[in-house]
Amino acid sequence: MDVMFISKRGSMYRYFSCLTRQLSLDTKVFDFSFRPFIIQGRLHLSRTEIDEGIRFHLKRKRSKHYFPQIVWRFLETYYRFKYRYFFRRFERLADQYHPKCIAIFNGHRLPEQAVKNMAIQKSIPVVHFENGLLPNTTTFDLSGVNDANSVPRTNAFYQEYCLSGASQKFIDKILVQRKFHRAKVSHAHKDDFHRPLPERFIFVPFQVLFDSQVLINSPRLKSMRKLYDWINFVASKCTDTKLQFVIKEHPSDPHRYDDLYYAHSRIMFSNKDTMELIKSAEAVVTINSSVGLESLLLNKRVFVLGNACYAIDGITKPIMARDQLAQEINRLSSWYVNKELIEKYIDYLANVYCVPQSWREPNEIHISALEKRFTAVITE
């Protein structure tokens, strides 16, 4: 078998099924539903590997739910069982089908972690799919997604990179609008969140509290309240009295921050269109949101507080401490966007890294690009 596609049932499973029909490769799709099988041989897993494999899953659950400790102990035992189950099941399937590579979506969740561990032990390359870094694209990466991806991180790489000259017509610069969580639909439309924007402001997008970007790739800021604390500190230290800060809660995050809405006179919360907020802002401060990349498409100054594939000095400004952020905000007028370097970075993503067209609407160009990439992986 050339490619073993593995996904939970849903939109990604349907997408993988579509690829099996259209790629001229030997492929098969499997899901994560529980299926009985005969256990054979010794389990090649240590307790440490299992604990590491369920770590993100537990973090995510703990950020969403508040259970007594006895419940968490039961859940940890259950998750360890699930991890062992998925490891054994796909180890058995890999021995049966001998795939040249395995394809999964994202890779952070418990079932995918078990599959990746199994694949490493058997020296099977794993392709990670994810929403594309640029609008209307798809990620295909052997290293991982988000900060774990293979995008070069040095300023020198992009200084030396030659523009491809290829058309970027598949990059839709109309930003994708996020749908509001059902718990926030009416809340988000309150007049308080649609007041006129300040004449001059820094835009700060909040992120989903239990997203992997915050739980895994944000070593300094583990919550949006911690991000607010940084912005509150910076606003108090800002020497430009006319500069304000505008925060937008993530539409998909059910958490609300009512007590913070009027906590500082120079910080306001808004639910105006993200495109409008980016365009009108003098700069954007983000942990590692996709808004950071979207802001680069519009040649905006971006401060990055977490780990991200665009946290590259000269393209954005990586920040390690709140004091540093305060200093950089006070020097904002001296920061001129390096449009040439940003153009090279976007060109690399568009014409080298990203797969054209979103996985949600695959077309002939998309399928052809994947055919080439899978062929390169399985023939190495």
N, C-alpha and C positions, 0 to 999 in steps of 0.2 A: 504493500500500500504506500502511495506517495504521501498523502496528507490525512491525518486523523483529526477531524473537527470535533470539538467538545464544547458544549454549551448547555446552560439550563434552558428549559422550554420557554419560548417567547420570541421576541423580535429578532434577537441574535441567532437563535436556532433556525428560524425561517431564512435568515440571510445566509447562514452556512449551508442550509439545504439548497438554496438558490445557487451557491457557488459549486456545489457538487454536481449540479445539472449542467453548468455552463463551462466549467474548467475541463480541459482535455487531459485530466490527470486521474489517477486511481485514488478516489477519495470516499470517505464515509463519515456520516455525522452520528455522534452519540450524545445522549443527554445525561443529566445528573439524577434522574429518578432512581429510586431504590429498586434494585433487582436482585433476587437471590442468586447465589452462585456457590459452588463448592470451594471452600478454602483449602489451598494446597501450599505446602512449603512454609518456610519461616518468614515472619514479617521483618523486612529489612528497614526498620525504623527505630530510632532511639526516642526516649522520652523528650529529650531536648528538641529534636526535630519536630515532634508532634506539637509541643508547646509553642515553638516558633511558628508553626503552620497555622495555629488557631489564634495567634496573638492579635492580628488585625480584626478578625471576626469578633473577638471578645471586646476589643476597644470600641468598635462600632456599636455593639449592643449596649455597652455601658454608657455611651454618650447619648443613647436614645431612651433608655429605660432605667428605672430606679427600683431594683429588687432587693429584698433582704439577702444577706450574705449566704444563707443556706441555699437560696435559689441559684445564686451564681456558682456555688460549688457543684450543684447538680448539673447546671448548664455546661460547665467546664468538662465534666465527665462525659456528658452527651456529645459535645463537640469533638473530644478526643476520639470517641467511638466513630463519629462521622468521618473524621480525618483518616483513621485507619481503614474504614470501609472503602472510601474513595481511592485511597492508595492501592489497596489490594485489588479492587475491581478493575482499575485501569492498568495496573501492572499485568493482570491476567489478559486483558484485551490487547495490550501492547505485545505480549508474548505470542498472542494468537495471530495478529495482523502484521506485525513488524513494520510499523509506519516509519517513513523516512523523516517526517516531521509531524509535530502536533500543533494545532491552532486553537487558541482560547481567546476569550474576551477579557480584557483588563488584567486579570491575574492576581489580584489582591485577596479575593474572597477565599473562604475555606476550601471549597472543592477544587478551585484552580490551583491553590497552593499545594494540595496533595498531588495533583497531576504534574505540576512543575517539579516537585521533589522526585517523583517517580521517573520523570523524563531525564532529569540530571543523572540519576543513578544508572540509567540505561544509555546515556550519551545521545539522547534524541533531542534535536533542536526544537525549541518552542517559539512559535510565532504569536506575538501579542497583538490583538486587534483592539482598537479603541476609537472613539470619536476623534476626528482629525484635529491637528493643532490649528489649522486655518479653517475658516468657514467653508463648508461643502467639500471636505476632504476626509480621508480615513487614515488612521495610523496602522502600520504594519511594521513591527519591530521585534527583532530577536532578543534584544536586551531587556525590554520592559516598557512601561508607560510612564507618563508624567516625568518626574525627575530621574527615573531609572532608564529613560530612553537613550538612544544612541546619538542624539543631536550633539555635534561638537560644541564645547563650552568655552573656547578661548577666543579672545578678541583677535588674536593673530590669525586664526583660521579664516575669519571673515574679512580681515584686511587683505589677505592673499587670494581670497575666493574671487573668481572671475564670473561676472554676471552671465547667465546662460543665454540671454537674448530670446529665450523661448517665451511664448505667449502664456500669460497667467489668466486667461479668460475664465478658467474654472474656479478662480478665487472669487467668491461672492462677498463683496465688501459690505453688504447689508447684513448687519449682525443678527444672529439668531436670537429671537426673543424667548426668554424662559417663561414657562407657564407657572402661575402662582399655585402654591400648595393649597389644597382645598380648605385648610384651616386659616388661610390668609387672604382669601379672595375678597371678602367684604372689608376686612381690616386694611388691605393695601390701597383701597380706593377712597379712604378717608381724606377729607380736604387738607388735614394737617400735613400729609405727605405729598401734596401737590402745590405747595406755595411757590411763589416766584423764586428762582435761583439767585444766589448772591452774584454780584457783578464779577467778583473774582473768587475762585475757590479751588480746593484740591478735592478730587473725587476719591472716595474710599469704598470699594465694594466689599460687603460682607460675603462670606462663603458659607456653604452648608456645614453645620457644626460637626456632623458625623461623616463627612466626606474623607476619602483617603488622602486628599491633598492636605487636609488639616491634621489628621491623625498620624500620618506617616511623614509628610514632607514639610512640616512646620515645627522645627525643633524649639523655636523661641516663643511662639504664640500658639497655644493649644485650644484657644476658644475665641469667639468674637468679642467677648467681654475683655479679654486680655488685649485684643487689637484696639478696642475702644480706649482702654487705659493708655496705650501708647499715643493714640491720636489726641486724647485729652491732655497728656503731658506736652506734646508738640504744640498744640493750640495755645497752651499757657506760656510756652517759651517763644512763640512766633513773634518776631519784631515787626513784621508787616501787619499793622493793625487792620488793614482792609481785606486781608486774606482770610477766608473762612474754609471750613471743611464740610463736605456733604457726604453722608453715608447712605448707602442703599442696602437694605436687607436683601439677602438672596431670596428670590421668589419661591424657590423649591424648598426652602428651609422652614419647617413649621414653627421654629422658635421665634418668639417675639421679645423685644427689648424695651418695653413700655417705660421702664424707669430711667432709660437713658435718653429718651427723645428730646428732653429740654434740660438736660443736666449741665450743659455748657453753652454759654451764649454764642460761641463761635463755631459750634457744631450743630448742624441740622440733619435730620433724616428726610429722605425724599424717595418717592417711588416713580419719579419721572422716567421716561424712556432711557435705557442705558446708553444708546447712541447719542442722545442729546447731552447726557451727563458727561460722557467722554469728550465730545466735541467742545463743550463749553468750559471744561476744566483746564486749569493751567498745568496740572500734572495729575497723575494717578498713583495712589499708594495701594498696593495689593500684597497679600501674603504670597499667593501663586495662582490666582484665578485666571481663567481663560480671558477675562477682561484685560489682563495685562497684554496678552498677544493682540487682542482686538485693538487696544490702544496704540500698539506699535504700527498697526496697519494705517492708523490715522496720524502717525508721526508725533505721538505724544511723549512727554517725559514720564517715565515709569520707575517708581521706587519699588523694589521687590524685597519683602521681609522674610520670605521663606525660601525653600529650595525649589528651583524651577529651571527648566531647560532654556529659559530666556533671561535668567539672572546672570547676564554677561556684561561686565563693566564696559561701557562705551556704547552698548546697545540699550541697556537699562542701567539702573544704579542699585546694586545689591546692598542691603542694609543689615547690619548685624546687631545693632543696639538702638534703643529709643533715643539716646543722646545723639547718636550719629544721625538719625532721621531728623531730629530737631535742627542740628547744624546744617544739614543739606537743604532743608526747607528754607532756612534763613539765607542760603546762598542760591536760591532757585533762579534768581535773575541772571546769574552768571553761567547757568547750564544751557548750552545750546545743543539742540538735538542733532546728532550725527546722522543725517538723512541717508548719506551714502552707505554707511555701515548697516543701518536698518534695512535699506533696500537689498543689500547683499544677503542679510539674514533671511528676509522674507523670500527672496529668490531661491535660496538654498532649500528652505522648507517647501516651497511651491513646486520646484522642478527637480528636486533630488529626493527629499525625505518623504513628503506626503503622497499618499495614493489619491489621485484625482477622483472626485465625486464621493459623496457621503455613502456609507454602507447602507443607509436606509433607502436609497434610490440608486442602486447600481446600474450603470449603463455599459455599453461596449468598451469605452475607454477604461473604465474601472476594471472590468473583467480582464482586459488585455494586460493592464499594468500588474494585476495580481498573478496572472499566468507567468509573466516574466520573473516576478519576484519569487514565487514558489519554485519555479524551475531552477533558479539560481541557488536556492537553499538546498533542494534535494539532490543536486548534482555536484555539490561541493565535496 
